[in-house]
Amino acid sequence: MALTRSSENPILTRADIPDVPPGIVDATSVFNPGAVMHDGRHLLMLRVQTRGRETFFMTAGSDDGTHFEVSPHIVPIRGIDRVAGTVYHSYDPRITRLGDTYYVMFAMDTDAGCRLGLARTTDFATVDFVGTSGTDDIRNGVLFPEKIGGDYVRLDRPNRVSFESGVTSGDTIVLSRSDDLIDWRPVAPVMRGRLHYWDELIGPGPPPVKTREGWLLVYHGIATHLAGACIYQAGVALLALDDPAEVLARSRNNILEPREPYEMIGQVPNVVFPSGMIVEGYDEQGFADPDGRVLVYYGAADTSVGLATSTVGDLLAACGD
């Protein structure tokens, strides 16, 4: 397989989350982290959930990418109170570095549905709200790490599929462009779910990685047809460098699926949800080294954090499987 689970999995559980009263006491779960290299260390921005089902952001740092220490502080998003109405939950951060600034795109649950929020930071100690992008019900927004054709570019997933429970999802990843990171215009569908197979519903995972072959995208797929169960898995695709709406290759099979107890049993059973990825090794032109180690961080059953590793070359090869 293209991804190999860490023998240390799950690498973070609720037991690793320090109490930060009054917000966090005896945390229920930690999952779906964003990931980035910061000051020479591996940094995760964590989704932490409380017994009251409130969500908070916290950070964790590591020297080796496997053993993390969680900082005993809640990371507030300064200025998010400017959003009209109530933001019930902020969660699932995706982190992209542009220049010297780290941008965090995250989901926000509101009375009007899910919205994408954007924040920025240079140190992860203070994170400033930039704004809400659009009025559509949307999730899984990920920024590309450079402008393309003079525009900021992102992948996102409109929520246009409804379950009986009232939860919404989507079956199409869309390419959007912006001049200012706030006002986004959909450009084209990138890829759609494949009915009856492992990725009927889909969404972007971590931000795309630039390789000489194209933009490497790890995404999640959901099989919904298996006796009423939804099974979250991970796949990989390759997008054209100059026009990321063009799919050059896409894995036929998933590259990670729920098999271990911590992935199959939890708040939401049968989930591996890739949300953070770190590539250790780039050349002087900014392309990922084919032999570079890849660390994919994922939420396991919406309860804990797992780690799976690979190389850029192996993930590129998996796109053609």
ChimeraX attribute file (.defattr): number of C-alpha atoms within 10 A of each C-alpha:
attribute: neighborCount
match mode: 1-to-1
recipient: residues
	/A:1	10
	/A:2	20
	/A:3	20
	/A:4	14
	/A:5	16
	/A:6	14
	/A:7	11
	/A:8	11
	/A:9	17
	/A:10	20
	/A:11	17
	/A:12	25
	/A:13	20
	/A:14	18
	/A:15	13
	/A:16	16
	/A:17	24
	/A:18	17
	/A:19	15
	/A:20	13
	/A:21	10
	/A:22	6
	/A:23	15
	/A:24	22
	/A:25	14
	/A:26	16
	/A:27	23
	/A:28	20
	/A:29	25
	/A:30	27
	/A:31	28
	/A:32	30
	/A:33	32
	/A:34	30
	/A:35	29
	/A:36	20
	/A:37	17
	/A:38	15
	/A:39	8
	/A:40	9
	/A:41	13
	/A:42	20
	/A:43	25
	/A:44	29
	/A:45	26
	/A:46	28
	/A:47	25
	/A:48	28
	/A:49	24
	/A:50	17
	/A:51	12
	/A:52	11
	/A:53	12
	/A:54	16
	/A:55	22
	/A:56	21
	/A:57	21
	/A:58	23
	/A:59	23
	/A:60	20
	/A:61	20
	/A:62	16
	/A:63	12
	/A:64	9
	/A:65	19
	/A:66	21
	/A:67	13
	/A:68	18
	/A:69	17
	/A:70	18
	/A:71	13
	/A:72	14
	/A:73	17
	/A:74	18
	/A:75	17
	/A:76	16
	/A:77	19
	/A:78	14
	/A:79	13
	/A:80	18
	/A:81	11
	/A:82	11
	/A:83	13
	/A:84	8
	/A:85	10
	/A:86	12
	/A:87	18
	/A:88	11
	/A:89	16
	/A:90	22
	/A:91	24
	/A:92	27
	/A:93	29
	/A:94	28
	/A:95	29
	/A:96	24
	/A:97	20
	/A:98	14
	/A:99	8
	/A:100	9
	/A:101	12
	/A:102	20
	/A:103	25
	/A:104	26
	/A:105	27
	/A:106	22
	/A:107	22
	/A:108	22
	/A:109	17
	/A:110	17
	/A:111	9
	/A:112	12
	/A:113	16
	/A:114	21
	/A:115	24
	/A:116	25
	/A:117	24
	/A:118	26
	/A:119	21
	/A:120	22
	/A:121	17
	/A:122	14
	/A:123	12
	/A:124	17
	/A:125	12
	/A:126	12
	/A:127	20
	/A:128	18
	/A:129	21
	/A:130	20
	/A:131	17
	/A:132	21
	/A:133	19
	/A:134	14
	/A:135	12
	/A:136	14
	/A:137	19
	/A:138	22
	/A:139	27
	/A:140	28
	/A:141	31
	/A:142	28
	/A:143	25
	/A:144	21
	/A:145	20
	/A:146	15
	/A:147	15
	/A:148	14
	/A:149	10
	/A:150	10
	/A:151	14
	/A:152	19
	/A:153	25
	/A:154	24
	/A:155	26
	/A:156	25
	/A:157	23
	/A:158	21
	/A:159	20
	/A:160	13
	/A:161	13
	/A:162	11
	/A:163	8
	/A:164	6
	/A:165	6
	/A:166	8
	/A:167	10
	/A:168	17
	/A:169	20
	/A:170	21
	/A:171	22
	/A:172	23
	/A:173	24
	/A:174	22
	/A:175	24
	/A:176	22
	/A:177	23
	/A:178	17
	/A:179	13
	/A:180	9
	/A:181	18
	/A:182	17
	/A:183	14
	/A:184	17
	/A:185	14
	/A:186	14
	/A:187	12
	/A:188	14
	/A:189	16
	/A:190	17
	/A:191	18
	/A:192	16
	/A:193	19
	/A:194	17
	/A:195	13
	/A:196	11
	/A:197	17
	/A:198	26
	/A:199	26
	/A:200	18
	/A:201	24
	/A:202	27
	/A:203	31
	/A:204	27
	/A:205	29
	/A:206	32
	/A:207	29
	/A:208	25
	/A:209	21
	/A:210	22
	/A:211	22
	/A:212	14
	/A:213	15
	/A:214	23
	/A:215	25
	/A:216	27
	/A:217	23
	/A:218	27
	/A:219	24
	/A:220	28
	/A:221	28
	/A:222	26
	/A:223	21
	/A:224	18
	/A:225	14
	/A:226	11
	/A:227	6
	/A:228	8
	/A:229	12
	/A:230	18
	/A:231	22
	/A:232	28
	/A:233	24
	/A:234	28
	/A:235	27
	/A:236	28
	/A:237	23
	/A:238	27
	/A:239	23
	/A:240	18
	/A:241	17
	/A:242	11
	/A:243	13
	/A:244	23
	/A:245	19
	/A:246	17
	/A:247	15
	/A:248	16
	/A:249	19
	/A:250	21
	/A:251	19
	/A:252	17
	/A:253	18
	/A:254	23
	/A:255	20
	/A:256	21
	/A:257	21
	/A:258	20
	/A:259	11
	/A:260	13
	/A:261	12
	/A:262	23
	/A:263	26
	/A:264	19
	/A:265	16
	/A:266	16
	/A:267	14
	/A:268	15
	/A:269	20
	/A:270	24
	/A:271	28
	/A:272	29
	/A:273	32
	/A:274	30
	/A:275	27
	/A:276	28
	/A:277	28
	/A:278	22
	/A:279	21
	/A:280	15
	/A:281	16
	/A:282	15
	/A:283	10
	/A:284	8
	/A:285	7
	/A:286	12
	/A:287	16
	/A:288	25
	/A:289	19
	/A:290	20
	/A:291	15
	/A:292	17
	/A:293	18
	/A:294	22
	/A:295	25
	/A:296	26
	/A:297	28
	/A:298	29
	/A:299	27
	/A:300	33
	/A:301	27
	/A:302	25
	/A:303	27
	/A:304	28
	/A:305	28
	/A:306	29
	/A:307	25
	/A:308	20
	/A:309	18
	/A:310	19
	/A:311	20
	/A:312	24
	/A:313	17
	/A:314	17
	/A:315	24
	/A:316	24
	/A:317	15
	/A:318	23
	/A:319	23
	/A:320	15
	/A:321	13
